[in-house]
């Protein structure tokens, strides 16, 4: 039995295989419509979520399975003090696979230790969000046709953004990937990511606070919001939340084959005037997320041989 807690739980070859499976699901959805008949997915979300939770539920329903779970800690026995370890022991009696989101880093790892069913980390604090990473990788591959030989700009909250951390960890395994890390000084990537991931793998990167002057260098621009829930100080959040806003004027500096991704939800870091630009693919990204989660569910439940 396997779990997905970190983007590094799968090898590069396994990720490539998973993305190929997601692409086949996208192009041949009918043949996957009943592969999970009789199977149940539990969505245990201790934090609010729209896209991730509904994407998982949509994925399982598209495969013919069923869904059960809770959408906040207050609607679960966690409100009574039940531990994650005990909750997953209970969930293992009801479901065949579980997706868990938790505000505490490491909680999905604890769940995996005590679970009798595959556990998928759907986001833990500022740490990892591996299925968003799979979504991002599928989006880049579908739009650019490759995951190597690209320059990726990451803009906004690079300190607390778990989607940024997960994506960097995944992309450094591909050849000739370069990063331009665009953020205010207070929201630069954490030291461990710089030293243990970028420097340790001899990855070419620059850190800057300038978005406009770097637009022309990018194959991908990955925008993120400044997350209020990750700040201890409301004054710091208010001061930094509007640091970088992508608008139609800035898009004029980008190449025609540059694509804008965003894990969503957006607040105001991407102006709505960008939405009609063919290079804005953040809503396509949501759809790819369903396909890649369908592929992941099939892989972890070892049901690919049931596909006709």
C-alpha positions, 0 to 999 in steps of 0.5 A: 500500500502506498501513500502520497504525502510529499511530491517526492514520494513518487519518482520522476518516472512515476510522475511522468507515468501518472501525467500520461495516465491523466492525459489518457483520462482527459482524452478517453474519459468514457473508458474510466467511468466505472473503474471505481464502482463500489469504492469510496473516497473519504475527504477529511478537510480540517481546513476550508477548501473549494477546488481541492475538495471538490476536485477530489470528489469530482474525480472519484465520482467520475470514476464511478466511486462514492464520496464521504467526509467532512469539510471543516474541523468543527464538523468532525470529532476533532472539535471534541479533541479526537487525534488525527491517528484515531480519526484515520483508524475510524475512516479506514473502516468506512472508505477505501482511500482518504484525502486529508487537508490539515493546518498542521504540518506533518498531520497527513504523515501521522495519518499515513502511519496509522491508516489501513488505506492509502492516504493522500496529502491534500495540503498540510500547513505551509509544507506540502500540497502534492496533488496541486503540484501534480496539477501544475505539472500536468498544466505545464506539460499540456501547455508547453509540451515539456517539463524540462528546458523551461524558466519558471517565474514564481511570484508573491508569497514564496515563504508560506506558499506550500504550492510553491514549495512543492512545485520547486521540489518536483521541477528540480528533477527535470533537466535545465529548469531555471527559476526567477523568484519574485517576492518582497524581502519578507516573503522570500523562499525559506532558507531550507528550500534555497540551500537543501533543494536549489543550491544542493541540486545546482539549480540556476535561480535569481531572487528579485522584487521586480516582476515587470522587468523579468516577464520576457524571460519566462515560459511559466509565471506562477502567481500566488496570493499573499495568504492572510491565514499564514500571518501572525501579524495583521499589520504585516499582511495588510502591508504586503498583500498588494505587493504584486498585481499582474494586469494587462499592462504587465502582460504586454512584456510577456512572450506569446508562449508564456503561460500564467498559472495560479493555484487559486483562490485569487484575491486581487493579485491577478486583475480580471482584465487578464482572464481573457488573455489566451496565456491565462490558464489558471481555470484550465489548471482546475480542470487538469486537477480533476484528471490528475487526481483521477489518475492518482486514485487509480494508481493508489488503489491499483485499479489500472488493470480494470481499465478496458 
